[in-house]
Amino acid sequence: MKFQWWHGALIAGFILALLSPLASSSPDGLERVAEDKGFIGAAREFWYELIPDYTMPGIGNEALATIISGVFGTAILFGIGYGIAKALKAKSET
Amino acid sequence: MHIPDGFISAPVAVGGVVVAAGAVACAVKVTNRGLGEKQVPLMGVLAAFIFAAQMLNFPVAGGTSGHFMGAALAAILLGPWAGLLIMTCVLLVQCLVFQDGGLLALGANVFNMGIVGCFLGYYIYQGVTLLMGNKRVVVLVAGGIAGWAAIVVAALFCALELGISGTVPLHVVLPAMGGVHALIGIGEGLITAAVLALVLATRPDLMRLGSQRA
């Protein structure tokens, strides 16, 4: 299979996922406002957990657990985005 | 700014679900008619890229971080309806698989970051390039402004939902959310412009407008 432009773009996405342990762990904009204005306690936990906090469970090394969850999420989103577009395109041709 | 469950009231959450579901159904219909050969892999890589980029929180002032949203970028490259589909996929996976953003709040999150982000970003970009022409520098500046405005206005809608829900007074949360996201938006604008620069340099044919008006 010939190397296409989007292979490069997909690789760039995976490289970003590999960099995920470098992300700032400070609260994000909404969390910061919720803490400052005193409503962070209103947040309710999920009733189930698959990969909470972008950390793949069962992996001791936290950076590695973050990378694996990032690569996993990036891969599924490529699959879903590509799949939906493919399905919609097929419909538009018939 | 993924709203967790508990931050917004049931009526606001239900309202968000209804509006989001209607918009996504419409997006499926519209996108159905206009997808070309190149858009298929582009939708896949954009969904993947936006998910990965959203994990990379960058620090902004005072122990706060922000992350890329990507709605304006997706809408500029693929149009607002396909952009909305991409954002919905990202938010759905983040919610169901990564427990980021509440399940009941999913509609509100799709509304803020998908509908508001994509359409506002798209029309600001369109407006600026229409007025100023389609030169490279204009495209990059328009993309930057669109990215900044998309995340700031999405944050203001998020604040509005929190205010209507009675979680926090509107006059308190509106300036707070606007202020923080005006800073985070600088990152959003820079990343949006940088990706557009990369697309222009490597595959200018992928730019919707660039290809149509060049």
Chai-1 contact restraints between the chains, C-beta under 6 A:
chainA,res_idxA,chainB,res_idxB,connection_type,confidence,min_distance_angstrom,max_distance_angstrom,comment,restraint_id
A,W5,B,R203,contact,1.0,0.0,6.0,A-B,restraint_1
A,W6,B,P41,contact,1.0,0.0,6.0,A-B,restraint_2
A,W6,B,V45,contact,1.0,0.0,6.0,A-B,restraint_3
A,A9,B,V45,contact,1.0,0.0,6.0,A-B,restraint_4
A,L10,B,V45,contact,1.0,0.0,6.0,A-B,restraint_5
A,G13,B,A48,contact,1.0,0.0,6.0,A-B,restraint_6
A,G13,B,F49,contact,1.0,0.0,6.0,A-B,restraint_7
A,G13,B,A52,contact,1.0,0.0,6.0,A-B,restraint_8
A,L16,B,A52,contact,1.0,0.0,6.0,A-B,restraint_9
A,L16,B,A53,contact,1.0,0.0,6.0,A-B,restraint_10
A,A17,B,A52,contact,1.0,0.0,6.0,A-B,restraint_11
A,S20,B,M55,contact,1.0,0.0,6.0,A-B,restraint_12
A,A23,B,M55,contact,1.0,0.0,6.0,A-B,restraint_13
A,A23,B,L56,contact,1.0,0.0,6.0,A-B,restraint_14
A,A23,B,N57,contact,1.0,0.0,6.0,A-B,restraint_15
A,S24,B,N57,contact,1.0,0.0,6.0,A-B,restraint_16
A,S24,B,F58,contact,1.0,0.0,6.0,A-B,restraint_17
A,S24,B,P59,contact,1.0,0.0,6.0,A-B,restraint_18
A,S24,B,S65,contact,1.0,0.0,6.0,A-B,restraint_19
A,S26,B,G63,contact,1.0,0.0,6.0,A-B,restraint_20
A,S26,B,T64,contact,1.0,0.0,6.0,A-B,restraint_21
A,S26,B,S65,contact,1.0,0.0,6.0,A-B,restraint_22
A,D28,B,S65,contact,1.0,0.0,6.0,A-B,restraint_23
A,D28,B,G66,contact,1.0,0.0,6.0,A-B,restraint_24
A,G29,B,M1,contact,1.0,0.0,6.0,A-B,restraint_25
A,G29,B,G66,contact,1.0,0.0,6.0,A-B,restraint_26
A,G29,B,V180,contact,1.0,0.0,6.0,A-B,restraint_27
A,G29,B,H181,contact,1.0,0.0,6.0,A-B,restraint_28
A,G29,B,I184,contact,1.0,0.0,6.0,A-B,restraint_29
A,L30,B,M1,contact,1.0,0.0,6.0,A-B,restraint_30
A,R32,B,T64,contact,1.0,0.0,6.0,A-B,restraint_31
A,V33,B,A176,contact,1.0,0.0,6.0,A-B,restraint_32
A,V33,B,M177,contact,1.0,0.0,6.0,A-B,restraint_33
A,K37,B,V168,contact,1.0,0.0,6.0,A-B,restraint_34
A,K37,B,V172,contact,1.0,0.0,6.0,A-B,restraint_35
A,F39,B,T167,contact,1.0,0.0,6.0,A-B,restraint_36
A,F39,B,V168,contact,1.0,0.0,6.0,A-B,restraint_37
A,A42,B,G6,contact,1.0,0.0,6.0,A-B,restraint_38
A,A42,B,F7,contact,1.0,0.0,6.0,A-B,restraint_39
A,A42,B,T167,contact,1.0,0.0,6.0,A-B,restraint_40
A,A43,B,P4,contact,1.0,0.0,6.0,A-B,restraint_41
A,A43,B,G6,contact,1.0,0.0,6.0,A-B,restraint_42
A,R44,B,D5,contact,1.0,0.0,6.0,A-B,restraint_43
A,R44,B,G6,contact,1.0,0.0,6.0,A-B,restraint_44
A,F46,B,Q99,contact,1.0,0.0,6.0,A-B,restraint_45
A,E49,B,Q99,contact,1.0,0.0,6.0,A-B,restraint_46
A,L50,B,V97,contact,1.0,0.0,6.0,A-B,restraint_47
A,I51,B,V97,contact,1.0,0.0,6.0,A-B,restraint_48
A,I51,B,F98,contact,1.0,0.0,6.0,A-B,restraint_49
A,P52,B,Q99,contact,1.0,0.0,6.0,A-B,restraint_50
A,Y54,B,M55,contact,1.0,0.0,6.0,A-B,restraint_51
A,Y54,B,F98,contact,1.0,0.0,6.0,A-B,restraint_52
A,G70,B,M55,contact,1.0,0.0,6.0,A-B,restraint_53
A,G73,B,F51,contact,1.0,0.0,6.0,A-B,restraint_54
A,T74,B,A48,contact,1.0,0.0,6.0,A-B,restraint_55
A,T74,B,F51,contact,1.0,0.0,6.0,A-B,restraint_56
A,T74,B,A52,contact,1.0,0.0,6.0,A-B,restraint_57
A,L77,B,A47,contact,1.0,0.0,6.0,A-B,restraint_58
A,L77,B,A48,contact,1.0,0.0,6.0,A-B,restraint_59
A,L77,B,F51,contact,1.0,0.0,6.0,A-B,restraint_60
A,L77,B,V93,contact,1.0,0.0,6.0,A-B,restraint_61
A,F78,B,G44,contact,1.0,0.0,6.0,A-B,restraint_62
A,F78,B,A48,contact,1.0,0.0,6.0,A-B,restraint_63
A,I80,B,C89,contact,1.0,0.0,6.0,A-B,restraint_64
A,G81,B,M43,contact,1.0,0.0,6.0,A-B,restraint_65
A,G81,B,G44,contact,1.0,0.0,6.0,A-B,restraint_66
A,G81,B,A47,contact,1.0,0.0,6.0,A-B,restraint_67
A,G81,B,C89,contact,1.0,0.0,6.0,A-B,restraint_68
A,Y82,B,G44,contact,1.0,0.0,6.0,A-B,restraint_69
A,A85,B,L35,contact,1.0,0.0,6.0,A-B,restraint_70
A,A85,B,V40,contact,1.0,0.0,6.0,A-B,restraint_71
A,A85,B,M43,contact,1.0,0.0,6.0,A-B,restraint_72
A,K86,B,V40,contact,1.0,0.0,6.0,A-B,restraint_73
A,L88,B,T31,contact,1.0,0.0,6.0,A-B,restraint_74
A,L88,B,N32,contact,1.0,0.0,6.0,A-B,restraint_75
A,L88,B,L35,contact,1.0,0.0,6.0,A-B,restraint_76
A,K89,B,L35,contact,1.0,0.0,6.0,A-B,restraint_77
A,K89,B,V40,contact,1.0,0.0,6.0,A-B,restraint_78
A,K91,B,N32,contact,1.0,0.0,6.0,A-B,restraint_79
A,S92,B,N32,contact,1.0,0.0,6.0,A-B,restraint_80
A,S92,B,R33,contact,1.0,0.0,6.0,A-B,restraint_81
A,S92,B,L35,contact,1.0,0.0,6.0,A-B,restraint_82
